[in-house]
Amino acid sequence: MAQGIEIEVIGDSSLFTPLGKGVGYLIRADRSEYLIDCGATPFLALGHEGIVRLKGLVATHSHEDHRRWFTDLALYMHYHPGIARRLRLITSEPIHEEFEKNSRGALERSLSPDSRRVVDVPYDKFVERVLIGPRARYRIEARSSPDCDGTVWRVVETATNEIVPPERAKVFVNPSANRPRMLFRDPETGAWVEPETYYSFSASVFYEQNRNDLVDAESGLLFRAVKAASWHGPPTIGVIVERGEERAAFSSDTVYDPKLWLELVEAEQPPPPEASSKAFLEAYLVKDDVNRFIGRVWSRERYEEALRCFDGAVVIHDADFEQSVVHTSHSKLTAFTPDADWRRLILTHTPDGFASVFPITSTGKRYRVLGGDLFEVVDGRDLPLDGELHLKAPDGGLLVGYRNPEGDARLWETPRGPTVRFGSDDPPPGVPEAKLVGRYDMYVDIRGHYYPVPRGPGESYRLRSDGKVELVRETESGSVGRIAEDVRGKITRR
C-alpha cells in the first residue's frame, strides 16, 4: 500500500489564460481516489477506468473554472452502461444549492426510453449529495403567501421550520441581482451581519456543531470543510485532507491577507437611517443592497480561526500578480508565510509569466504528502522540491532556478510582481522602477526532469514517444537532435 497522500494535478489554470485548462486535483490513498474540483476535464486525465474508480467529487465553489465538467461527469456516470451510478458530490450546504441551481438545465430534462416523449429526470437521479461542513441553523426558504399569488422569501429556523421574526433576521434582494441574501442580527454585538461571511463554521450561534467530516473507511482519508480563511465571493470552502499525521489543505480561490481580515473585523459601518425605522424592523423582505446594512463584515472568531486553520498542513494555494481581487498577491504570500505554521506552500491557479520563490504546480504533476513534507513523484521516486525560483512560462510550461551570481536569468521585483528576464541587466521594458533581486541558473522542467534552458539559435526540447527528451536544433538543411541529460539532483548550489 502507498503511504501518505498522493495529489495529481488535473488542471492548474484560471479562465484568464489562453490555455484555459481550469482547476482540479486527484487525491489518492491506497485504492481510494477522489477529485477536488473538476474545472479541467477528468476524462482525458483519468480515462473510463479512472472515472469508474472515483469515490466522489469534492467541490470548493461553483465558479466554472472549478466545476465546468460537473454535468458531463454526472451524465456519463448515469448513462454509461458500465457505471450506472450517481456521482457523489461532496461539499457544503450552500455549494450544493449552487451546483443544483446551475446544473438543472443540463440534467433534468431528457427523452423517454422510446424517444417518444420529453420527460423530467430529478437532479437526485444523477447526483448523490454528501455533506461536509456543519448545517446552518437558519436558512432562506420560499414560502407560499396568502397575501399574494405565488411565493415569498422568508428566513426559517432549520430545526423547527418556523419563520424567524424580522427583528432577528430578514431576506434582502438586490433589484439588480435578484438573488436572496440573509441579514442577521448578531446577538453578541447587536450589529446586522451577513451570517455566511461573518461567522466561521465553529460559531454555534449560526451553525450546528456537527462538522460532518467525511472519512473514507478503506484508506482512512478524512475530508474536512473549512470556511474561515476562504474569502472569495460565492459560497466557498477550503478543504483539509488528512490521513494519519499527514495533512494537505486546498485553500481554493481566496485572498489570504491577515491585514485585510483584521480590517474586516475592526471596521464598523453605521447603519443607514432607515435601519431604525419601524417599517424596516417589521419587514421580512427588503429590496435593497444588503451591503448598506451590514455593520460588521467578519467576526473576530472567524479571523482567529482563519489564521490557524491551515496549521500543520502542506498548503496548495491560489496566487496571482499584484492587486489581485480574488487570489493572493505574491507580496502577501511572502509577507505572511514566515509566521504561518505550515509544512510547505505550493502555488496553483497561477497566470502565465508568474514567478515565485515558492513551487508552482502544473497540469500532470504528481505530489506526495509524507513525513511532514511535500515531494514530487517522478518516475515512481519521491523527489524534494528544492528549487529557489519558479517560473510559469508564457506557454504554460515550468522553469526552476537556483541562485548563481553569474546566472543568465535575472529576477526583478516590479509593481506587478516578480519578473524573470534572460541575458540582460536592463530592467523590464516600461518598468524603470524595477529592482534587481538576484541572478539564477534556470532549467526547463519536463515531467519532473530538469534540463538547461536552450541557448543556441533554433534549439528546443522535444519529448519523444519512448519518454526520452531530445534537444533539437533546427537548421536550414533540417533538424539535428541529441538525447538531453536530466540534471535534477545534480545541480551545484551556490
N, C-alpha and C positions, 0 to 999 in steps of 0.2 A: 504494500500500500504506500502511495506517495505521502510524504509528510508535508506539513504546513498548509498554506492556502495558495493555490495557483490562480493567477489572473492573466487572461489573454485579452489583448486589446482588439476588439472587433472594429471599432471606429473611434477616432480621436479628434475629428474636425468639426468646426462650427458651421453654421449656414453661410458665414461670411468668408468663404474661400472658394476658389474655382473648383476645388476637388469635391467639396460638398458631401463628404462621407458620412457625417453625423457621428453620434456618440454611442458606444456600447461596450460592455465588458462581459466576458465569460468567466465565471467563477467555478473552479474545480476543486474537489477534495475527494479522494478515492474515486468512487464511481458516481458521485453526485455532481451534477452540473446545473448551474443557474445563470441566467442572463441578468445583468443590471443595465437597464435601458436598452432600447432597440432602435436608435436613430440611424444606425448603419445596418445594412442588410445582413441578417444572420444566415441567410440561405447560402450565399457564396462561401462564408467562413466555415459554416458547420455542415452543410450538406444535409441530405434527408436523414441520415443516421444520427447526426448531431441534433437535429430538431427533435427526433424521437426520444433522445436521451434527456432532453431538458426537463427539469423538475419544476421550473417556474420562471417567470419574468418578474424581476423587482423593478418598480418604476419610481423614479425620483420626482418627476413632474411631467406636465403634459405638453411642453413645447415640442414642435415637430422634429427638431434635430435630435430629440431624445426618445420619441415614440413613433417615428414615421412608419415603421414596419409592423406595428402592433396589429392592425386589422388583417394584414397579409398572414401573419403568424396564426391568428385566431381562425381565419378561414381555412388555411392549409391544414391545421390540426383537426378541424371539424370535418372537413370533407374528404381528406385523403383516406382511402380505404385501409391503408396500413397503420393509421394512427387512430382516427375516430375518437378523439377525446378532447376535453376542453383545455384551453390554455389557462394555466394558473397565473393569475395576476396578483402580485404581492405588493401592497402599498397601503398608504394611509386612507382614512375615510374620504377627505375632500379630493384626493387624487383619483380614487376610484370613481367618484362622481364626475370628475373632469373627463376621464377616459371614456366612461359610458356616454356622456353627452356628446363628445367629439367623434365617437365611432359608430353610433347607432345607425346613421345613414348608410354606412358601408356594410352593416351586418344584418340589420333587422328586416330586410325585405328580399325575397327570392321568388323562384318559381316552384310550384308543386313538383313532386317526383315525376309526374306525367307531362310536365311543362304546359299544362292547360290553364293554370291559374297563378295569379300573384298571391303569395302567402306571406304572412308575418311570422318572423322567427325571433323569439325572445333573445335578448342580449345574453341572458344566462345560459342559453344553449351553447354559446361559443366560449364563454369566459367563466372560470371558477374564481370567485373573489376571495382572496385571503388577506386578512387584515394584519398589518404591523403598525405599531403605534397605538396609543390609547384612543378610545372613543370620546368624542366631545359630550359634555353633559347637556349642551344646548345646541339646537340646530335650526336652520331656516326651513320652513315647510310650506308648501302651497295648500291652503285650506279653502273649502267651499264657503261662500259668504251668502247669508240670507239677505244682505243689504244690496247686493248687486249680482248681476248674472256673471257666472264664472267663478274664478278663484282669487284669493288674496294671499300675500306673503305674511307669515307670522313666525316669530321665534317661539319654539316649543321646548319643553324640558324632555330630554330623551327618556328618562326613566318613567315618567308619568304620562307623557304625551299631552300635557296640559300647556296651554298658551301662557307665556311668561308676561307679567304685567309690563306695560310700555315704559314705566319709570325705571325698570331694571334692564330691559333690552328691547331693541327695535330694529326693523329692517330698513336699510337705505337702498334706494335705486337711483343711480345717476342717470338722468334722461339721455345723456349722450352715450351711455354704455349699456343700459338696460340689464345690468347684472346685479342681483341682490347681494348686499353685504351687511354683516351684522355690526351694530353698535351696542356696546355692553358697558354697564356702569360697574367699574371695579369697586368691590366692597371695601377694600383697604384704603384707597386714596380718594374715592368718590368721583374720580375722573371718568369721562366717557372714553372708552378704548375700543379698538377693533381686536377682538379676542384672538383671532387666528394669528395676528402678528405680535400682539402684546405678550401673550403667555407662552412659556415653554411647555413641553409635554408633561413636565413634572408638577405643573400648577394644578392642585386639586380643586381650586375654585372653578375651573372650567373643564378639566379633563378627568375622566375616570383614571384610577391608579393602576389598572392592569396595562402593562406596556405591550402586551400581545407580541412578544418576540416569537419569531419562527425558528424552530430547531429541527434540523434535518436528522432524523434518527439514525440513518445509515452512516453518515460521515461525521456527525457531531457539529456541523456548521450551524452557527447561530446568526440570524439576521435581525438587526435592531434598527428601528427608525428613530432618528434624532432630528429635531427641528430648530433648536436654539441658535445654531450658527448659520442656518440657511436663510439668506436674505436676498431675494430674487424678484419677486413679483407675484407670479401664480403660486398656488399651494405647492410647496417644495419640501422635500425631506432629504437629509443626508442619510447614508446607510452605513452602519457598522457591521462588519463581518468578522465573527470570532470563531476560533477553533482552538480549544485548549488555551494556551498562553499567547497564541498568535492573534493579532488584531489588525484589520485593514479598514480604513474609512474612506468612503467616497463622498466628498462634500457636495457634489453636483454643482450646477451653476450657482455661484454665490459670491457676494462681496465680503471677503474676510477682512474686516477693518475694525479692530477693537476701539480705536479712537472715535470712529463714526458711531459705533454701537453705544459708547458711553454718552455721546451727544444725544442719541435717540432716547436714552434713559432719562437724562437730566433736563432736556428741553421740555418745557410745559407750555402748551398753547392755550391762551384764554379762549373760552367758548364764545361763539357769536351771541349777540343779544337775544336772538330768538330761542336759544337753547334753554333759557329760563322761563319761557312763556308757557302758559297753561296748555295751549294748543300743541306745542312740541312734546311736553311731558306726557300728554294723553294719547299721542299718535303712535300707533303700531307700525305704520309705514310712512316713511318720509322720502319724498322725491327731491334729492339734492346730492351734492358731492359730499360723501361721508368724511373726507379729509378735513373739511371745515370744522367738524365737530369733535375730532379726535384730540383729546387733551394730552395724552402721553402715547408714544409710539411703542416703546419697549419697556417691559418690567425689569427691575434690577435682577430678579431671579433669572430671567432669560439671559441677561448679559453675563452673569456669573457662570451660568451653565454653558454658554457659548464658548467661554474662554477655556474650558476644560473638557468639552465633550469628545475631543479627538485625542486626548492624552493617551500615551502608550500605544499609539497606532501608527502604522505606515499610512500616510495620507495621500490619496490621489485627488488632486485639487485643480480646478479650472482656473486658468490665468490668461492675462491679456496684456496689451500695451497699456501705457498710462491713460488715465481718465476713462477707464472702462466703467460702464454703468452697472453691468450685471456679473462681471467676473472680477478677479482680484488683480490689480496692477502689480507689476513686478517689484516696484519700490515698496509696496505694502508687504509683500512676501518677505523681502529681506529685512524689513523692519521688525516684524513680529516673530519670525521663526526662531531666532536665538532664545527667546523666552518661552517657547512652546515645548511642552513635554511630548514631543513626537519622536518616533523611531526613525522616520525617514519621510521626506516630502518629494513627491514626483508630480510633475505638471502635465495636464492634459487639456484638450479642447483649445489648444493654443493656435494663434493665427500664423500664416506663413511669414517667414522672416523673423520670427520671435527668437530671441536669445536669452539664456538664463544660466545662472550658476547652479540651478537645480536640474536634475534629469528631466527630460521631456519624453513623453510617450509617443508612439507611432503605431498605426494600424499594423497588426500582425505580431507585435512584440508580446512575449510571454514573461511573466514575473512570478517569483515565489516569495511569499512572506514566510520567513523561517528564522527561528532563533533570535527574534528581536530586530531583524533587519530585512531589507528587500534585495533580492537577487534577480538578475535576468537569466532566464532559461535559454541557453543557446546550445543546440545540438545535444540536448539531454544533460548539459552541465549547468550548475548554478554559479554564475559569474558575478563578482561585485560590480557595482556601478560607481566607478572611481573617477569619472571624468570631472574636470574642473570648470568646463564651459560646455554648453549645449546649444545647438542652433537648429531650428526648424527651417530648412531651406525653402526658397520660393516654390520649388516643385514638390514640396511636402516631405522630401527626404530629410534625414537627420545627419548632423555632423557633431562630433565630440572633440573637445580640445583640452590640451594640457599646457600649463604655463611654460613659456620659454622666452627669455629676454630678446632672443633673436628670431622669434617665430614670425611667420609670414602673415598671420591673422591678427588684426588689431581690434580690440574691444573698446568701443566708445560708449560713454554714457550720454544720452541725449534726452531732451524733454519728452520724447515719445517712449523711451526705454532703452535698454542695452542694444547696441547695433554692432555687427561684425563687418569689417572691411578687410580685403586681402590686398597685400602688396603696395600699400600707400600709407604714408604718415599724415596725409591730409585728412581733415575731418570730413564726415559725410557731406555731400553737396547740399547747400542750403541750410546747414546747421553749424554756423561758425562758433556757437557757444558749446559745442560738444566737448567732452572731456575724455582724454585718452586714459583708459583704466589699466590696460595691460596688453601683452602680446602672447600669442598662443600658437602651438602647432595643432593643426586641425586634421581630423581623419573622417572619412566618409563611413557612416555606419550602414552596412548592408547585412540585414538579417542577424544583427548582433556581432558581426565581424567588423574589424576596423581596418581601413586601407587609407594610405596617404592621399591627400587631396591631389588630383591630377594637375600637373603643372605645365606639361607640354601642349603645344597647339593641336587641337583636334583630338585630345585624349579624353576618354570617358570609360567608366566601368560598365561591364555587361554581365548579367547573371546568366550562366549557361544552363542548358537543360539538365546537365549532370550535377548541378548545385554548386559548381566551382565559379569563382568570379574572375573575369578576364579583363585586363587593362587593354583597351582597344585604341589604336591611333589611326585616324583617317588620313590618307594621303591621296595625291592626285591619281596614283596608279591603283588605289584600292585601300583596304584596311589591313593592319597588322596587329596581332594580339599576342598577349602572353598571360599566363596564369599569375594572378596577383597574390601576394603573401599577406595573410591575416596577421596584424601586429598587436592585436588585443592581448594584454598581459605582458607584452614585451617592451612597452614604451618606457623610456627612462624619464623619471620625474625630475624636474629641475626646480 
